[in-house]
Amino acid sequence: MPSSSALRLVVFDCDGTLVDSQHSIIDSMRAAFEAHTHTVPQAESIRRVVGLPLRHAIGQLLPQLEDEEHGRVENSYIEAFHELRQQGKVADPLYPGALETIKQLEDAGFLLGIATGKGSRGLLATLETHGITDRFQTLQTADTAPGKPNPGMLLNAMNETGTEPKNTAMIGDTTFDIEMAVSAGTLAVGVSWGYHPLEHLKSVGANAVIDEFAELPDRLKTLGMAL
């Protein structure tokens, strides 16, 4: 068993990083707003808040309303998403190269984790769809820690796996992911295929930004995380 100083942990965001879930998220959010006769937000506005805890995301989209109304819209979102899943309309495909990169990191001895604004139930459903639940040693969700960009999820992940910040990297597509990593003292690697612009990821402190999953192992090596 390697010492804690030798362990390496790579933590992935889920939506927009591992899986392309924007269609189910946008459809569910629109349905929730329509259910309460609120003006339906543009798709780009919805993508900007992906990664935040659901109630917080809705609050960003409806800043003029009270938290009680945010809660009602949140419940409608959950109902709409569940209905989509029951109808088999939640595909949320893995991004190209994700599975191959996960295997490559595993073979190299990295520990893997997830930190997501999803609830535990939603995350497990997504991972089970792709048969990858057991690939991750730690799963951090909006149910286990404060939402991003608070560092709580990453701190929990490191505590669970016995890893140190200098040997931990957060991989994500939003500024919330990068800011969380910076606050936790870990490396931060952005991905350009998700929901926040490349320049925004760099502006909040990303150590690197990759354009495809295949780049990740070598990029981690250049950042000092080779085993």
Helices and strands as residue ranges (DSSP letters): E 9-12, H 22-35, H 43-49, H 54-61, H 67-86, H 98-107, E 111-115, H 120-130, G 133-135, E 138-140, H 152-161, G 165-167, E 168-172, H 175-184, E 187-191, H 198-203, E 208-210, G 213-215, H 216-222
